[in-house]
Amino acid sequence: MKFKFSLLTMVMTIPTLIGCAVGPDYHKEDVWTPSKWSNVTSNLQVPVNSQVVMQKINSQWWEYFRDPVLTDLERRAVTANLDIQMATQRLIASRAQLMIAGAARFPSLGASAGYQRSQYSQKSFSRALQKVRNSEPALGNVVNPSDMDIPSFNQWSDSLDTSWELDLWGRVRRQYESASALRQVSEEDRRGVLIAQQAEVAQNYMTLRELQSQLHIVKENEKIAQHILTLATQRFNGGLVTELDVRSAEAQLEQTRSEIPSLEQQIIQYINALGLLLGEPPRALSEELSTPQPIPLVPPQVPIGFPSELAQRRPDIRQSEAKLHSATAEVGMAEADFYPKVTVDARMGFQSLSFRDLGFWSARAWNVGPSISLPIFEGGKLKGQLTLKKAEQKEAALTYRKTVLQAWQEVDNALNAYQAEQLKQVRLQETVKSNQRSVELAQAQYRQGLQTFINVLDAQRRLLSSQQDLIQSNAQISINLVQLYKALGGGWEATYPDTVAVSTNKSPNKH
């Protein structure tokens, strides 16, 4: 009676135990967030063309540049980029892993059928008969095994088999919780890859347009150098200057022309780079990108969102948080391994020595019952596993904090770079204006014989250098804006919206 009471008590306790889960529950950590952005262009003494403002970010930030070619490239990259496609396959694999982990929460059910033809040996029958004779001497020599022809027989069976682990300590639920968090890791990985590829497309496009503008400037300066050579030749023919001026003008012209092949080569290189980002072979985009276009200009106002949104927008922070969640759940799995594992197995079917009798109810056979396994001695394996998982969980927590700090550092650096390059651009614009005037004055004074030819060449070199620096600065401002939006984590919201179910972020109840 005592045994029956204990068994009944255990059965009644099972529903309560199933609601328990050993190990720590995951709780979202508080992260450091400043109340406002540290760098704002509105506080600058020198006015700049573009200012950052705390307004909602358009997830398709490249539209701020108002360049239809760039917008089209970004749209195509979403579906054609090979890195994004590989990240998608990793996400599919993680979802399959979640499905596998989730299957352990339910009973497994299978069907089996079998046929066996058996033949016992005379030796085995003799041994069995000898034991019978020893226990019942009265049987004497009624049966002689050597005179018997032991027949073979058939055995038919079919059955339904089921097995279910009673998750008393939450091991299976922690396993599913970990797999669910790892699924989110893969989702954030794909979002991070998307942002990186979007930024790469924009940066390569900006650089391409910069090189095309540089090539245009060089060709314009080639015309100026050709004009100076013509002027020097005319003055030499008139006996006003020596041959040195002519040769110097020729050298300057060839020096300017020497930059053209390098720029043309780099233009092809960046067209191919954009083609690779769109999954296209080399030169596939030459027809649509070879025509020079100006560098896309930044807008007068740049919305950068609000500081409180950064942790929820950047995929690397979300990914690091999901890894911490998974590591926390794995600690619970390691703790559950110290407790007994209870599995209920059941089988219901039919067995018969004749196939025609297999379907009769009298041929039924079944068995059901629990099995309990308890670790007693594992040589320190379970303790070591638990220590390992706790260390990994603490490391994941530190990695999460570091990721947050790195994110804020990247945003701060990007804001500062965007601001500094605009200040540089203001100075370069004044430099170009001054050098343009210097070239005009030097050429006029050279015609009048008031300046040497060296001054004309120096003025032209300074103008070409400052023009190239200004073009590079214009492109760098646009690239810095791309880097800023990459640091802010924008660009994935419209393509891969946040579909993480609220339930996956909840931990099981702990009693």
ZATI-305766 format. One line per 5 residues: number of its first residue (from 1); their letters; for each residue x, y, z of C-alpha. Coordinates in Angstrom, 1 decimal, m for minus. Layout:
% ZATI-305766
NUM) a) X:Y:Z  ... .
***
This chain:
% ZATI-305766
1) mkfkf) 0.0:0.0:0.0  2.9:2.3:0.8  4.3:1.6:m2.7  1.0:2.5:m4.4  0.8:5.7:m2.4 .
6) slltm) 4.3:6.7:m3.4  3.6:5.9:m7.1  0.3:7.9:m7.0  2.1:10.8:m5.3  4.8:10.8:m8.1 .
11) vmtip) 2.2:10.7:m10.8  0.2:13.6:m9.3  3.4:15.6:m8.9  4.5:15.2:m12.6  2.4:18.1:m14.0 .
16) tligc) 3.9:20.4:m11.4  7.4:19.3:m12.1  7.0:19.7:m15.8  6.4:23.4:m15.3  9.8:23.8:m13.6 .
21) avgpd) 13.1:24.6:m15.3  16.4:24.6:m13.5  19.1:27.1:m14.4  19.0:30.9:m14.7  16.2:32.6:m16.7 .
26) yhked) 17.3:35.1:m19.2  16.7:38.8:m18.5  17.4:41.6:m20.9  20.4:43.6:m19.8  20.3:47.4:m19.4 .
31) vwtps) 22.7:49.0:m21.8  24.3:52.4:m21.6  22.5:55.0:m23.8  23.4:58.7:m23.9  20.5:61.2:m23.8 .
36) kwsnv) 21.7:62.9:m27.0  24.2:62.6:m29.8  27.6:63.9:m28.9  28.3:65.6:m32.3  25.9:67.9:m34.0 .
41) tsnlq) 26.8:70.1:m36.9  24.3:72.8:m35.8  26.8:73.9:m33.2  29.6:74.7:m35.7  30.9:78.2:m36.1 .
46) vpvns) 31.6:77.6:m39.8  28.4:76.9:m41.6  28.2:73.6:m43.6  25.9:72.4:m46.3  24.5:69.4:m44.4 .
51) qvvmq) 23.4:69.1:m40.8  22.4:66.1:m38.8  19.0:66.3:m37.1  17.3:64.0:m34.5  14.5:62.8:m36.7 .
56) kinsq) 13.2:59.4:m37.8  15.5:57.6:m40.3  14.2:56.5:m43.6  15.2:52.8:m43.7  16.0:53.3:m47.4 .
61) wweyf) 18.6:55.9:m46.6  20.2:55.9:m50.0  17.1:57.7:m51.3  18.4:60.8:m49.5  21.1:61.1:m52.3 .
66) rdpvl) 18.3:61.5:m54.9  20.3:59.4:m57.4  18.0:57.0:m59.4  21.0:54.9:m60.5  22.1:54.3:m57.0 .
71) tdler) 18.5:53.5:m55.9  18.2:51.0:m58.6  21.5:49.3:m57.7  20.5:49.0:m54.1  17.1:47.5:m55.0 .
76) ravta) 18.8:44.9:m57.2  21.4:44.0:m54.6  18.8:42.8:m52.1  17.9:39.9:m54.3  21.1:39.4:m56.4 .
81) nldiq) 23.9:39.7:m53.9  25.5:36.4:m53.2  26.5:37.1:m49.6  22.9:37.9:m48.8  21.8:34.7:m50.4 .
86) matqr) 24.3:32.7:m48.4  23.1:34.4:m45.2  19.6:33.4:m46.1  20.6:29.8:m46.4  22.3:30.0:m43.0 .
91) liasr) 19.0:31.3:m41.6  17.1:28.4:m43.2  19.5:26.0:m41.6  19.0:27.6:m38.2  15.2:27.3:m38.6 .
96) aqlmi) 15.6:23.6:m39.3  17.8:23.3:m36.2  15.0:24.9:m34.2  12.5:22.5:m35.7  14.7:19.6:m34.7 .
101) agaar) 15.1:20.9:m31.1  11.4:21.5:m30.9  10.5:18.0:m31.8  11.9:16.7:m28.5  9.1:18.5:m26.6 .
106) fpslg) 6.5:16.1:m28.1  6.1:12.3:m28.0  7.6:10.4:m30.9  5.3:8.0:m32.7  6.3:5.3:m35.2 .
111) asagy) 5.0:2.2:m36.8  6.8:m1.0:m37.3  6.1:m4.4:m38.9  8.3:m7.5:m39.0  8.5:m11.1:m40.0 .
116) qrsqy) 10.9:m13.7:m38.7  11.4:m17.4:m39.4  13.1:m19.1:m36.5  14.7:m22.5:m35.9  15.9:m23.7:m32.5 .
121) sqksf) 18.9:m26.0:m32.4  18.7:m29.5:m30.9  21.5:m28.6:m28.5  19.4:m25.8:m27.0  16.4:m28.0:m26.8 .
126) sralq) 18.4:m30.8:m25.1  19.7:m28.3:m22.6  16.2:m27.1:m21.8  14.9:m30.7:m21.6  17.7:m31.7:m19.3 .
131) kvrns) 16.8:m29.0:m16.9  13.2:m30.2:m16.9  14.3:m33.7:m16.2  16.5:m32.5:m13.3  13.5:m30.7:m11.8 .
136) epalg) 11.0:m33.5:m12.6  12.8:m36.9:m12.5  9.4:m38.7:m13.0  9.5:m37.7:m16.7  12.3:m40.1:m17.3 .
141) nvvnp) 13.1:m40.8:m20.9  9.7:m39.9:m22.2  11.2:m37.6:m24.8  14.5:m38.2:m26.6  15.7:m35.0:m28.3 .
146) sdmdi) 17.9:m36.9:m30.8  14.7:m38.6:m32.2  12.8:m35.3:m32.6  12.6:m33.2:m35.6  12.4:m29.6:m34.2 .
151) psfnq) 10.2:m27.6:m36.6  10.9:m24.1:m37.7  8.2:m21.5:m37.2  7.2:m18.0:m38.5  6.6:m15.0:m36.4 .
156) wsdsl) 4.6:m12.0:m37.7  4.2:m8.6:m35.9  3.1:m5.1:m36.4  2.9:m2.3:m33.8  2.7:1.4:m33.0 .
161) dtswe) 5.6:2.6:m30.9  5.8:5.8:m28.9  8.3:7.4:m26.6  8.2:10.7:m24.6  10.7:12.2:m22.3 .
166) ldlwg) 9.0:13.9:m19.3  10.8:17.2:m19.2  10.7:17.4:m15.4  13.7:19.7:m15.1  13.3:21.8:m18.2 .
171) rvrrq) 16.3:20.3:m20.2  14.2:20.0:m23.4  12.7:23.5:m22.9  16.1:25.0:m22.3  17.4:23.3:m25.5 .
176) yesas) 14.5:24.7:m27.5  15.0:28.1:m25.9  18.7:28.0:m26.9  17.9:26.9:m30.5  15.3:29.7:m30.7 .
181) alrqv) 17.9:32.3:m29.7  20.3:30.9:m32.2  17.7:31.2:m34.9  17.5:34.9:m34.0  21.3:35.0:m34.2 .
186) seedr) 21.0:33.9:m37.9  18.3:36.4:m38.5  20.4:39.2:m37.2  23.4:37.9:m39.2  21.4:38.2:m42.4 .
191) rgvli) 20.3:41.7:m41.5  23.9:42.6:m40.7  25.1:41.2:m44.1  22.4:43.2:m45.8  23.5:46.5:m44.2 .
196) aqqae) 27.1:45.8:m45.1  26.3:45.0:m48.7  24.1:48.1:m49.0  26.9:50.3:m47.7  29.4:48.6:m50.0 .
201) vaqny) 27.2:49.3:m53.0  26.9:52.9:m52.1  30.5:53.4:m51.3  31.7:51.8:m54.5  29.2:53.9:m56.4 .
206) mtlre) 30.4:57.1:m54.8  34.0:56.2:m55.6  33.1:55.4:m59.2  31.5:58.8:m59.6  34.5:60.4:m57.9 .
211) lqsql) 36.9:58.7:m60.4  34.8:59.8:m63.3  34.8:63.4:m62.0  38.6:63.2:m61.5  39.0:62.0:m65.1 .
216) hivke) 36.9:64.9:m66.2  39.1:67.4:m64.3  42.3:65.8:m65.7  41.0:66.1:m69.2  40.1:69.8:m68.6 .
221) nekia) 43.5:70.4:m67.3  44.9:68.6:m70.3  43.2:71.3:m72.4  44.8:74.0:m70.2  48.2:72.3:m70.5 .
226) qhilt) 47.8:72.1:m74.3  46.9:75.8:m74.4  50.0:76.7:m72.3  52.2:74.6:m74.7  50.7:76.5:m77.7 .
231) latqr) 51.4:79.8:m75.9  54.9:78.8:m75.1  55.6:77.6:m78.6  54.3:80.9:m80.1  56.5:83.0:m77.8 .
236) fnggl) 59.5:80.7:m78.6  58.9:81.2:m82.3  58.7:84.9:m81.7  62.1:84.9:m79.9  60.6:86.0:m76.6 .
241) vteld) 61.5:82.9:m74.6  63.9:80.0:m74.7  63.3:76.4:m75.7  63.2:75.6:m72.0  59.7:77.0:m71.7 .
246) vrsae) 58.5:74.8:m74.6  60.0:71.6:m73.2  58.6:72.4:m69.7  55.1:72.9:m71.2  55.4:69.6:m73.1 .
251) aqleq) 56.5:67.8:m69.9  53.5:69.3:m68.0  51.1:68.2:m70.7  52.5:64.6:m70.7  52.4:64.5:m66.9 .
256) trsei) 48.7:65.4:m67.0  48.0:62.9:m69.7  49.7:60.1:m67.7  47.0:60.2:m65.1  44.3:59.3:m67.6 .
261) psleq) 45.0:55.5:m68.0  45.2:55.0:m64.3  41.9:56.7:m63.7  40.3:54.7:m66.6  41.6:51.5:m65.1 .
266) qiiqy) 40.2:52.3:m61.7  36.8:53.2:m63.2  36.6:49.7:m64.8  37.7:48.2:m61.5  34.9:49.8:m59.5 .
271) inalg) 32.3:49.0:m62.2  33.4:45.3:m61.8  33.2:45.6:m58.0  29.6:46.8:m58.3  28.9:44.0:m60.7 .
276) lllge) 30.2:41.5:m58.2  28.0:42.9:m55.5  25.0:42.4:m57.8  26.1:38.9:m58.7  27.1:39.9:m62.3 .
281) ppral) 30.2:38.9:m64.3  32.9:41.5:m65.1  32.0:44.4:m67.4  28.3:43.4:m67.2  27.4:46.9:m65.8 .
286) seels) 29.7:48.9:m68.1  27.0:50.1:m70.4  24.8:51.6:m67.6  27.7:52.9:m65.5  30.3:54.1:m67.9 .
291) tpqpi) 28.5:57.4:m68.7  30.0:59.9:m66.2  27.5:61.3:m63.6  28.2:63.8:m60.8  28.9:62.6:m57.3 .
296) plvpp) 25.6:62.3:m55.4  25.3:65.2:m53.0  24.3:64.9:m49.4  20.9:66.4:m48.3  20.8:69.7:m46.4 .
301) qvpig) 19.4:67.8:m43.4  20.4:64.3:m42.4  18.0:62.4:m40.1  19.9:60.2:m37.6  17.1:59.0:m35.4 .
306) fpsel) 17.3:59.0:m31.6  20.0:57.5:m29.3  17.5:55.2:m27.6  16.8:53.4:m30.9  20.4:52.3:m31.6 .
311) aqrrp) 20.4:49.1:m29.6  17.2:47.9:m31.3  18.3:48.9:m34.8  21.9:47.6:m35.0  21.9:43.9:m35.9 .
316) dirqs) 25.2:43.2:m34.3  23.8:44.3:m30.9  20.7:42.3:m31.4  22.8:39.3:m32.5  25.1:39.6:m29.4 .
321) eaklh) 22.1:39.7:m27.2  20.6:36.6:m28.8  23.9:34.8:m28.2  23.8:35.7:m24.6  20.2:34.4:m24.4 .
326) satae) 21.4:31.1:m26.0  24.3:30.8:m23.6  22.1:31.4:m20.6  19.7:28.6:m21.7  22.6:26.2:m22.2 .
331) vgmae) 23.6:26.7:m18.5  20.1:25.4:m17.7  20.6:22.4:m20.0  23.9:21.6:m18.2  22.2:21.8:m14.8 .
336) adfyp) 19.4:19.6:m15.9  21.8:16.8:m16.8  22.5:16.3:m13.0  18.8:15.2:m12.5  17.1:12.0:m13.4 .
341) kvtvd) 15.8:11.6:m17.0  12.3:10.0:m17.1  11.1:8.5:m20.4  7.7:6.8:m21.0  7.7:4.1:m23.7 .
346) armgf) 4.7:2.4:m25.0  4.0:m0.2:m27.7  0.7:m1.5:m29.0  0.4:m4.1:m31.8  m0.2:m7.7:m32.9 .
351) qslsf) 1.9:m10.8:m32.8  1.2:m14.2:m34.3  2.9:m17.3:m35.6  0.5:m17.2:m38.6  0.0:m14.2:m41.0 .
356) rdlgf) m3.8:m14.9:m41.2  m4.1:m14.7:m37.4  m2.3:m11.4:m37.3  m5.5:m9.3:m37.5  m7.4:m11.0:m34.7 .
361) wsara) m8.0:m9.1:m31.5  m6.7:m12.1:m29.5  m3.3:m11.6:m31.2  m2.8:m8.2:m29.6  0.2:m7.5:m27.5 .
366) wnvgp) 1.3:m4.3:m25.7  3.6:m2.9:m23.2  3.9:0.5:m21.4  6.1:1.8:m18.7  8.5:4.5:m17.6 .
371) sislp) 12.2:4.2:m17.6  14.5:6.4:m15.3  18.2:7.0:m15.8  20.2:8.8:m13.2  23.8:9.8:m13.5 .
376) ifegg) 25.8:8.4:m10.6  29.5:8.7:m11.7  30.6:10.5:m14.8  34.2:11.2:m13.8  33.6:15.0:m13.5 .
381) klkgq) 32.1:15.3:m17.0  28.8:16.9:m15.9  30.5:19.3:m13.5  33.0:20.3:m16.1  30.2:20.8:m18.6 .
386) ltlkk) 28.4:23.1:m16.2  31.5:25.1:m15.5  32.1:25.5:m19.2  28.6:26.7:m19.9  28.7:29.2:m17.1 .
391) aeqke) 32.1:30.6:m18.3  30.6:30.8:m21.9  27.6:32.7:m20.5  29.8:35.2:m18.7  31.9:35.7:m21.8 .
396) aalty) 28.7:36.2:m23.9  27.6:38.9:m21.4  31.0:40.7:m21.7  30.9:40.4:m25.5  27.4:42.0:m25.4 .
401) rktvl) 28.6:45.0:m23.4  31.6:45.4:m25.7  29.4:45.3:m28.8  27.3:48.0:m27.4  30.3:50.2:m26.6 .
406) qawqe) 31.8:49.6:m30.0  28.5:50.5:m31.7  28.5:53.9:m29.9  32.1:54.4:m30.7  31.4:53.8:m34.4 .
411) vdnal) 28.5:56.2:m34.4  30.5:58.9:m32.6  33.4:58.5:m35.1  31.1:58.6:m38.1  29.4:61.7:m36.9 .
416) nayqa) 32.8:63.4:m36.2  34.1:62.3:m39.7  31.0:63.6:m41.4  31.4:67.0:m39.7  35.2:67.2:m40.2 .
421) eqlkq) 35.1:66.5:m43.9  32.5:69.2:m44.5  34.8:71.7:m42.8  37.6:70.5:m45.0  35.4:70.9:m48.0 .
426) vrlqe) 34.7:74.6:m47.2  38.4:75.3:m47.1  39.1:73.4:m50.3  36.4:75.4:m52.2  38.2:78.6:m51.3 .
431) tvksn) 41.5:77.0:m52.3  40.2:76.1:m55.7  38.8:79.6:m56.3  42.2:81.1:m55.4  44.1:78.7:m57.6 .
436) qrsve) 41.8:79.4:m60.5  42.5:83.1:m60.2  46.2:82.4:m59.8  46.3:80.5:m63.1  44.4:83.3:m64.9 .
441) laqaq) 46.8:85.9:m63.6  49.9:83.9:m64.3  48.9:83.3:m67.9  48.0:86.9:m68.5  51.3:88.1:m66.9 .
446) yrqgl) 53.3:85.5:m68.9  51.8:86.9:m72.2  52.9:90.3:m71.1  56.4:89.1:m70.2  55.9:89.9:m66.5 .
451) qtfin) 56.1:86.3:m65.2  58.4:83.4:m65.9  57.0:80.2:m67.3  57.8:78.4:m64.0  55.1:80.5:m62.2 .
456) vldaq) 52.5:79.5:m64.9  53.4:75.8:m64.4  53.3:76.0:m60.6  49.9:77.8:m60.7  48.5:75.1:m63.0 .
461) rrlls) 49.8:72.2:m60.7  48.3:73.8:m57.7  45.0:74.2:m59.4  44.9:70.6:m60.6  45.9:69.3:m57.1 .
466) sqqdl) 43.3:71.4:m55.3  40.5:70.5:m57.8  41.3:66.8:m57.3  41.3:67.3:m53.5  37.9:69.0:m53.7 .
471) iqsna) 36.5:66.2:m55.8  37.8:63.6:m53.4  36.4:65.6:m50.5  33.0:65.8:m52.1  33.0:62.0:m52.6 .
476) qisin) 34.3:61.4:m49.1  31.4:63.4:m47.5  28.9:61.2:m49.3  30.9:58.1:m48.3  31.0:59.3:m44.7 .
481) lvqly) 27.3:59.7:m44.7  27.0:56.1:m45.9  29.3:55.0:m43.1  27.1:57.0:m40.7  24.0:55.2:m41.7 .
486) kalgg) 25.8:51.9:m41.6  26.9:52.7:m38.0  23.3:53.7:m37.1  22.2:50.2:m38.3  19.6:51.4:m40.9 .
491) gweat) 18.6:49.6:m44.1  17.2:46.3:m43.0  13.8:47.3:m41.7  11.9:47.3:m45.0  13.6:44.2:m46.5 .
496) ypdtv) 13.8:42.0:m43.5  11.3:43.4:m40.9  11.5:42.4:m37.3  9.4:39.2:m37.1  10.9:37.7:m34.0 .
501) avstn) 7.9:36.4:m32.0  7.5:37.8:m28.5  7.3:34.3:m27.1  10.8:33.5:m28.2  12.2:36.2:m25.9 .
506) kspnk) 10.4:34.9:m22.9  12.0:32.4:m20.6  10.1:29.4:m19.1  8.6:29.9:m15.7  10.8:28.8:m12.9 .
511) h) 9.2:27.4:m9.7 .
***
